[in-house]
């Protein structure tokens, strides 16, 4: 009897995954396609999409030392029945630059990178020593410079005709950390002229028969372009759109495996329906906009783990390891250490939070000194998984917040940003949200938000405005975990500003639901203009509340229709219609 496969949450080592009988979502069908591409490839994807596991699989497939283990690792996978001529053909040098220390500035950084690279290269010499002269291993170990070690290996490998494959995971981690922690000048020194990092990539250029680089952002390669100008970027190639992450078909097949082995009770379709708004909806190629969207790997496995262990959804739909990812936004907001650009970047983040989408001229490569440019900054948000492709407008891409998981990152970041100017008592606010959800006492919550908005607006230039007000309200409404806060939801031939849809599956005792129409007028608006605007809000709320789907969704709750109206930064109406 076959032992039940383990859930591979957090596992990025392919050999361990296969040896210890973990479930593997088979992506080996992409290997022949990679081989048909140019020899030097790069691909960017957000974190937590299975990049490291895929590269670990590639390493095992191409490593000639694993030739006798082919059937063990690949026999029951797609590639096992369709092996290529290049299988187990190369001596593979594998770097993970996230392990190369880069927190020490100056010469210490170079020493740290050289030390890590030397350790990896020495291991390469030990692994493949039998293919070379008797003194090969000892000679490599005696050379102090990692770059010189590479030169020596290149000389010996070419003399004997051995093909070499270079795989680098997190190729951009080293430089992106430097860019965010130490600023542009150090980054420029590292990657330009005689910068040591640049020199390594120049060495790679002529040494390896094939190269595959994976990372998160395209910043590094542009700065290395004159030293390393041979790569072919497949990041937006539709053929590789679903190579990282899980397709819905793959998710369903994985869940079905556990159900068929009596380890996953419940309705699989209901589980997928619950997950989709939280973990799905990623698209990485313009030509794939009409295809099925891609799930985040880690979050899918996090959900499956809870269903497997407890036969229910996780108490928190967002893994705590993801919750801290809004620090990526903090890093991006200050990535060039130039406060002059921070205002425009914050305005972009607030616009995305308010509207849920933004137009982007996607740049597949740009130098670090241009990272503050509007389109480059928007592109970086996409590369970090904080935006995804959802449509087009002319020649520009319409980028949206992918799902609730990422939306929480935006709102968490904005709350922290707003709290710096005028901190709200979040514990008290949570109490008011409890009252709103369970007792229908909603006014104190909105009065607290209105007071905080006024204080923030008075100290921040340009804070006032409808878009900023929407972002501010959404950031604090997101504390209401009892609700799925649906913005701009189509209801009865209109779009309501906020629909607080109760999460009855997780909180069956919620007794109140809300639609909210938010009206904003300039500080110069007259009382008559405000009255006309309020009348319009009343009509809209009555129209929305007649929506049949909305009525069905809130059928087991008391349904409230709220009109919130601001003149400038002052709330002038807060009433139930």
N, C-alpha and C positions, 0 to 999 in steps of 0.2 A: 504494500500500500504506500503510495507516495505521501511524503510528509507535506503538510500545508506550508505554502510559501509565506515568508515573512513580509511585512510591509516595509518598503525600503526608505522610510522617512529619514532624511539626513545622511544617506549613504551615497558617496560619490566614487567609491572604489569599485570598479566593474568586477575585478577578480574576487573580491570579498563577497560582492552581491551574488555572484554565481556559485562560489564555493559554499556559501552559507545558506543557499536556497531562499533567497529573497525574490519577490516578484520583479520581473524586468519588462518594462514597456519597450518592445523591440523596435529600435530605430535603425537597424542594420541595413534596411533597404536603401538608405541614403549613401552608403559607402560607394557603390559603383558610380553614382552620380557625382560624388566628390572627386573620384578618380578621373572622370571625364572633363573636369574643370581644369583651368590652368594650375600649374604646380605649386603656386604660392598663394594661399587663400587666407582671408580674414573674415570673421563673422562676429557681430556684436548682438547681444541679447541682454535683457535685464537680468538681475540676480534672481536666483531661485527658479530657473527654468531648465535645469538639468545639464548645463554646459559641461561641468566638471566630469559628470558620469559619462557623457558622450565621448569626451576626449580620452578618458580612461579606457573606454571600450575600443576606441581607435588604436590606442597604444598597444593593447593586447592583440588586436587583429593584425597589425602590421609588423609587430616585433618578431624577428626571426627566432629569438630565443623561446617563443611560445609555439613554435611550429608543431611540436608533439602534443600540445594541449588544445589543438584547434577543435576537435570534436567535443572535448569536455566543455569548452566555453561557448562554442557557436553551433554545435551539432543540431540543436533543436530550434535555432533561430532562423530567420529568413535567409541570412547570408550563408548559413550552413548548407543550404540546398542550392545556393547560387554564388559560390566562392569566386573571387576574382583572381587574376594572375598575380596581383600585388600582395596577396595575403601572406603574412609572415615572411616578408621580403626584405625588410629594412633593419638596420641598427637604429634604434629610436632614442633620441635625446628629448627628455620631457621636463619642462620647467613649469612650476606654479609660482608666478611672481607675487602672489598674495603672501607667500612665505618669505619673501626677501625683505628684511627689515628696512624701513624707510622713514622712521620717526626721528632719527638723529640727523641734524642738518650738517652741511659742509662735508669735509673729508670723511666723517664717520659714515655718511650715507654710502659713499663709494665703497668703503671697506666692507660695509654690511652686505651690499649687493655682490661684491666680489666673493665674499665668504660663502654666501648661499650658492652662487653659481659654481664655485669651486667644489663644494660638497656634491652637487649633482653631477658635475663632470667627472669627478673622481669615481663616483658610483658607476657611471657609464663605462669608465675604463676597467673597473673591476668586473662588470657584467660581461663585457665583450673581450676580455683579455686573451682568451683562447684563440681569437681570430687574428691576433697580431704577434709581433716579435716578443720574445720572453721578457724584455725590459719595458714593454709598452706601459703596463700599469704603473710601475715604479717611476717611470719618466714623467708621466702625466701628473702623478702625485707630487713630484719634486718641483714642478713649475708653480710659482706663487700666483701668477696672474691668470684669472679665469679666461681672459681673452687670448692669452698666449697658449693656454691649454687647448682651446678650440683650434688655434692655428696648427698645433702639433697633430691633433686628431685628424684635421682636414688633410694634412700632408700624407699621413699614413693610410687613411681610408682611400684616398684617391689612388695612391700607389698600388693598392691591392684591389681596387675596383669595387669597394663596398658601397652600396647606396645608403644614404643617411636621411632620416626623417626627423624634422624638428617639430615638436608640438609644444605650444606655450598656452597655458591656462592663465587667465587674468593678466594678459599682456599689458594692460593699461593700469593695473592697480598701483604699481610702484609710482608712476608719474602722476596719477590722479590724486593720490594721497599727498604727494608733495605739493601739487597745485593748490589743494584745499588747505593744507596745514602751513605751508611755508611761502606760498604766493608765486606770482608769475616770474619774478627775477630768477629765483632758484630753478624753477621749471625750465626757463629759457636757457640757463647755463647748462642744465643737464642734457638737453635735447638738441642744442645748436652748437655749431662750430666743433670744438674738440670735446664736447660733453661726453662723459664716459658711457652713458646709456646709448647715445647715438652711435658710438663706436662699436658697441656690441652688435647692434642691428646691421651695421655695415659688414661686420664679420659674417653674420648669418647669410647675407645676400648671396655669396658665391659658394658657400660651403655645403648646403643641403640640396638634395634632389627634390624633396618636397617639404613644404612648410605649411602648418595650419595654426593660426592664431585665433584665440577667442578672448573676448573681453566685454566690457559694458559700453564704453564710449569710444568714439573715433578720434579723440583729441590727439593721442600719442602719435599715431601713424602719420598724421599730417605734418607734425613737427619733425618727424624723422624722414620725411619723404625724399629728400635729396640723398640721404644715406641709405634708405631702404625704400626704393621706388618700384618694387616688383610685385607687390601683392595685388590680388584680385578680390575685391570686396563683394561678398555674396549676401550681405545682410538684408538687402531689399529685393533679392531674387525670389520670385514667387515659388520657385521649385523647392526652396528651403524654408518656406513660411512656417510649416508645422514640424520642422526637424527638432526644434527645442520646444518644450512644453508638451501637453497632452491634448490630442484632439478629443472631441466628444465621443467618437467611436472607441478610442483607446480607453477612455474613462469607463464607458459602459462595459467594455470587455473585461477590464480589471475587476470592476465591482461584481460582474456576473461570475467570475472565477471564484470569488470568495463566497458568493451566495450558493453556488453549486456545490461547494465544499462545506456547507452548513455553518459558515462562519459569519454570515452577514444576513440577518433577518431583515424584513422590511421591503418596501417598494423602491426598487432601484430608480425608476423614473422620477419618483417623488424626491429622492435624494439629489439627483442631477438637477432637477428643477430648483431645489433649494440652493445648491452650490453655484449655479450659473450667475446669479446677480452679484455674487461675492468674489468668485475666482476666475471667471471666464472672460471672453470678449477681447482677447488680444489679437491684433493683426499686424504683420510686419512687412507687408508688401502691397503696393498700390494695386497690382494685378490680382491680389487675393481678397479684395474687399467683398467679393460675392461668395467667397468660400466660408466654410464653417470656421468659427473663431477658436482660439487656443486657450486652454486652461493653464494657470500657474501650477507647476508640478508640486512644489512644497505644500501649498495650501490644500490641494486636492488630497494629498497623502495625509495631511493633518486631519482633515475631515474624515477620511476613511479610517484612520486610527481610532477616532472616537466611536464611530459606528461599530467597528470591530470589537473594541474593548468594552463599550458600555451599551451598545445597541441603541444609540441616540446621537443626535447632533452634538457637537461640542458646545459647552456653555457659552464660550466666546467664539463667534464665527471667525474672528481674526486671531491668528496665532500670535502669542506674545512676542515671538521672535520677529514678526513682521511689524508689530505695533511701533517698535523703535525705529522703523525705517524712515519715518519722517525726518530723521537726522540727515537723510540724503538731501532733502529740500533745504535744510540749513546749510549744508555744504555747498549746494548749487547757488544759493542766494548770496554766498560770500566767496565764491570759488576764486575770484580774481583779487580778493582782498582790496577791492576798490569801492569804498562807500558811496562814491559818486553815482555808481550804477545800481546800487541796492534798491533805490526807490522804484526804478523802472522794472526791475525784476519782481519786486513785491507786487507792483501793479499787475504784472502778468499773472502771478500766482492768484491774486484776488479775483482777477477776471475769470480765470479757469474755474475757481471755486464757485463763483457766482453763476456762471453760464453753463458750466460743465463741459465746455469745449472751446476751441480756439483754432484759428487758421495758421498753418505753418508752411513755410518753404523749407522742406526737410533738406538739411545739409548732411551729406554722408561723410564729410571730412572738413575740418576747420582747425586753424592754429590756435594755440592757447591764448594768445594775445587778443583774439577776436571772440573769446568765449562770452563776453558781455553783450555782444551784438544781439539784437532782439531775436532774430531767427535762429541764431546759434544757441541761445539760451533755451528757446522753445524746443529746438531739436534735442538738446541735452535732456530735457524733461521726458521726451519720448524714449531716448536711449535708456534712461534709468527706469523705464516702466511706469512712469507717472502720467503718461499720455499714451494713447494708441490710435492707430488709423481707424477712422469710422466713416469716411466719405471724402468727396472732393468738392471744390468750388473753383472752377476754372483750372488753372495749373497748380493750385495750392491744395494741400491736404487738409481736410477737416480732422483735427485731432480732438479726442474726448477723454475724459476720465474713464478708465477701463471698467471699473466695478466699485462696489461698496468698500472693498478692502482698501483700495487706493484712495477713494474719497475720504475715508477716515484718516489717512495719512495727511492729506491736505488740511483737513479741518483741525487735526491735532497740532499741526505746525502753525496754522493761523491763530488758534487759541493761545498758544505759547507766545506768539508775536504780539497779540493784542494784550495779553496779560502783563507784558513788560510796561505798558503805558498806564494801564488802570486795572490792577488785578481784581478780579471778581472772586468771591468766596465760592469755589466750585462745589464744595460740600453742600453749602446752602442751596446752590443752584440745582444740585441733584435732588435735594429734598423737594424743591419746587416742581421739578419734573415728575417726581413720584405723585405729587398732588395733582398735577395736570393729567397724568395717565389714569390714576385710580379714583380720584375724587372729582375730576372735572373742574378743578380750581386752577385756571390757566393764567389769570391776569398778573399775579405776582411775578411769574417767570418773565413775561414780556416787559414788565416794568423794570425788572433788574437788567435785562438786556438793553433796554432803551437808555437807562442811566449810564451803563458802561459805554455804549456807543457814543453818547454825548461827550463823555470824558475823553475817549480816544480821539474823537474828531477834533476836539479843541486843542490837542497837542500834536496832531499829525497833519501836515500840509497835504491837501488833496484827498483826505480821508472821506470827506463828505461826498455823497453821490449815490445813485440808486444801486450801481454795481457793488460799491463798497458795502452798502447797507445789507444787500443780499448775502454777500460773502460773510459778513460779520454775524448775521443771524444764523446762517447755515452752520458756521463753526461751532456755535453754542448749542444749536438744536441737535447737532450730532452727538451730544452727550446723552441724548434720549435713546438709550439702547433698546427700549421697548418698541421703537418704531423704525420702520424703513422710511427714511425721509426722502420722498420722491420729489425732486424739483421739476418744474416745468412739465408736469404730466398732462397729457392730452385728456380732456374731460368734456364730453358733450360739445364738441366743435370749438373748444377753447383750451387754453393752457393755464392751469392754476399755478400760482407761485410755489406753494408747498402743499404736499399731501402727506400728513403723518399717518401712515398706514400701520396699524397695530400688528405686531409680530405674534399672532395668536398661537402659532405652533410652539414658540418658545415661552411665551408669556400668556397662557390661555385666560388669565383672570383680568387682563386689561379691560377697562370698562368704557374708555373714551377715545374717540378718534377725531381728527381735525383736518379741515382744509383751510389754508391761510392765503388771503390775498394781501400782498404788501404793496402799498402805494407810497410813492416818494414825490415830493414837490420841492422846488427850490425855495430858499429862505425868503425870496421876494414874492412868493405866491400869495394872493389875496385870500380872504376867508371864502369869498364866492367861488374862487377857483378850487379851493380845497373841498367845498361842498359838492361841486360838480364831479370832482374826482372820486369822492366818497360814494356818490350815487352810482357811478360807474362800477365801483368795487362791489356794491350791494348787488347790482344786476348780475355781475360775473359770478359771484358766490352762489346765487340762486340757480344760475345756469349750470354751473359745475355740479352742484349737489343733486341735480336730476340725472346725472350720468348713471346708467344702469349698472355698469361694471363697478363703479365706485360704491354705489349703494350695496351691491352684493358683498364687496370686500369688507365693508364696515357694518354689516347687518347685525352683528352681535354686540355692538357698542352704541353708546350715545354719540351722535354725530354732531360736531360743532363746526360752525362756519364763522371764521374770525376775519375781521378787517383791521389791519394794522396800518396806520398812516403817519408819515413823517413829513414835517416841513423843515428842510435842512437837517440838522442833527437832533431836532426835537420831535418826540412822538406826540401827535395831537389827537389821534384816535386809537383806541384799543377796545373794540366792541364786538359783540357776537350778533350776527345777523340771523 
